[in-house]
Amino acid sequence: MKHAQGAIRTRSLWTVLFTLAALTACVAPPKKNTSTSQSSATAATTHGGASAGAQANSAAGSSAGTTSGDTTNPAVPAAPTPFDLEREDIRSFIAETSKKHGIAESEIRALLSQGMFQPRIIAAITRPAETVLRWWEYSNRLVTPERVARGVEFSKEHRARLDAAHDKTGVSPAYIVAIIGIETNYGRNKGSWRVLDALMTLGFDYPPRGRFFRSELEQFLLLVREESLDPLTTLGSYAGAMGAPQFMPSSYRRFAVNGPLDGATDSRRDLFVQWDDVISSVANYFSVHGWERDAPVLLEGTASTETLATVMPTLERRNLDLNQTAGGARTLGFTLPESIADATPVILVPAELADRPNVRVGLRNFHVITRYNRSILYAMAIHDLAKAIETELARLPAPEGVATAGGSPP
């Protein structure tokens, strides 16, 4: 049975670890995670609440959260502390999770006894949102020459993996690379918080999103059994997003895949070390959410200055729906390629420049990117970084005997 041997190995590891007293797991608080996910910091500026692994969502997390209980913040102690497992909410979580998944309550309790309340995580998620960045400011922070250059090198290094993912799913290689580049700077900053601590802290002591993070904690308990992860050493963002693509536990379980080129002898899905699994999983995430092979992503909204100045103030930057049509955009005064039929669903995106108003036109694949992180600024940054990487790759001579990697329309 898939994962059976891994689950047995994990349970054996847990047995050893659980002999430790709860306080022996008390470690110094992790180094502040300022760059775990580039999107975390930037999305926080736009939506005020760090992707919460989630806006940092990275991969489908944060928007799924629901408000639960009192929204006042708990008092923040000076240092990490163990959780009181006799709290009613924790006892209920243990009992419900045990009943739902057939895991012994003693096993769940033993693991949770190792979790630490991290006050700096509460401070991070409740930090007042910065002034909302305008598009040109956001873009300047994320779509940098250094990030483009690293994306080119990453694309060259992982060409076979990217082409295989493109052949299978239709997702353009540069967009996969851009996701990894913005999320973790191509795997350089995957996070320094214990995922167990992050999810327990936010699940039990952050009421506005408690229900969501308790659900992710439940998913994490299942994930570590399935993928033979050590639950006490698995690291991620302050909101529990993991690996190079920053998947929340639920997204990891649902969308991660074992890439065909990773060379592993087992069926584990490793988003921490195996680049083939990472690349294949990002491609799978986009594919499942409706990515259209070789279809355009984002168009410049060509229109008069007067039209742009009139339309842009009417647009809601929090809108992520394809609530307009190409025909409707044309009626407003925008010129679009003839290949885009009038009935094509689109979203008009406010994309202000430093010196003038500006509007861009997102299509179905743009909407798919917003499923990964629910921010139009994030989706535009992914697009622009991908196009910049494609442009630089096109300037390089193709490796002898190797076909040019699949690209994408504008």
Secondary structure as GFF3:
##gff-version 3
##sequence-region A 1 410
A	DSSP	alpha_helix	4	17	.	.	.	ID=ss1
A	DSSP	three_ten_helix	22	25	.	.	.	ID=ss2
A	DSSP	alpha_helix	38	47	.	.	.	ID=ss3
A	DSSP	three_ten_helix	62	64	.	.	.	ID=ss4
A	DSSP	beta_strand	81	82	.	.	.	ID=ss5
A	DSSP	alpha_helix	88	101	.	.	.	ID=ss6
A	DSSP	alpha_helix	105	112	.	.	.	ID=ss7
A	DSSP	beta_strand	116	117	.	.	.	ID=ss8
A	DSSP	alpha_helix	119	125	.	.	.	ID=ss9
A	DSSP	alpha_helix	135	142	.	.	.	ID=ss10
A	DSSP	alpha_helix	145	157	.	.	.	ID=ss11
A	DSSP	alpha_helix	159	169	.	.	.	ID=ss12
A	DSSP	alpha_helix	173	184	.	.	.	ID=ss13
A	DSSP	beta_strand	193	194	.	.	.	ID=ss14
A	DSSP	alpha_helix	195	205	.	.	.	ID=ss15
A	DSSP	three_ten_helix	207	209	.	.	.	ID=ss16
A	DSSP	alpha_helix	210	226	.	.	.	ID=ss17
A	DSSP	beta_strand	235	236	.	.	.	ID=ss18
A	DSSP	alpha_helix	249	255	.	.	.	ID=ss19
A	DSSP	alpha_helix	275	288	.	.	.	ID=ss20
A	DSSP	beta_strand	298	300	.	.	.	ID=ss21
A	DSSP	alpha_helix	305	311	.	.	.	ID=ss22
A	DSSP	three_ten_helix	312	314	.	.	.	ID=ss23
A	DSSP	beta_strand	324	325	.	.	.	ID=ss24
A	DSSP	alpha_helix	326	332	.	.	.	ID=ss25
A	DSSP	beta_strand	345	350	.	.	.	ID=ss26
A	DSSP	beta_strand	359	362	.	.	.	ID=ss27
A	DSSP	alpha_helix	364	372	.	.	.	ID=ss28
A	DSSP	alpha_helix	376	394	.	.	.	ID=ss29
###
